[in-house]
């Protein structure tokens, strides 16, 4: 089963390549916020990978340079306010060096795993800010999927139930705070691979946990991961 699992972190760090450091001078606080990366996501992905002995694909640069979880046609989010006004040739250089290598690598990894195992379950790991534009998100854990893909829908429902079994106090919602069919890596991979080959899910964890008390954050990770394991054990994907 481990050979058919893949984890990814599209917003795992806030690194700025040296050649673009000048664009972000004086904006270190923003880079450290949810705008620059998904706090806790890289740690969470590492725990998943260790538990299931499975690979992790991790984007190397801050989303404020280029968002590797967005499609080329996404003019609003692909480039941030720091890079969207760069000359076309500089934008292309960023895409060639930092965007396309990640997108191609994860696409090839999924393809290779399908060729070897017949199917793959891919979990993209993210975190979300507790409040956005003055609106509080009433959720601890969000499980995102495409409702038109039965395997994704069923697995997410069973996973939610397993988490509640382990800790009924955690607020787990499906397709919240985002829709599972929104622009992202999982949506792109669904266009490349059939539902029988590819099951693509995304988890979003409230950043109040990685920013909060350490034991609560560790507990949430344990519950979510063990719930994931139980879901696999009871019926696979």
Secondary structure, DSSP 8 states (H G I E B T S, - for coil): -GGGEEEEETT------GGGGGGGTT-HHHHHSTTT--TTHHHHHHHHHHHHT-EEEE--S-TTT--TTS-TT-TTTSS-TTTTTS-HHHHHHHIIIIIHHHHHHHHHHHHHHHHHHS-EEEEEEEEE-SEETTEE---SEEEE--TTSHHHHHHHHHHHHHHHHH-TTS-EEES-SS-TTSSSHHHHHHHHS-TTTEEEEEEEEEHHHHTS-HHHHHHHHHHHHHHHHHHHHHH--
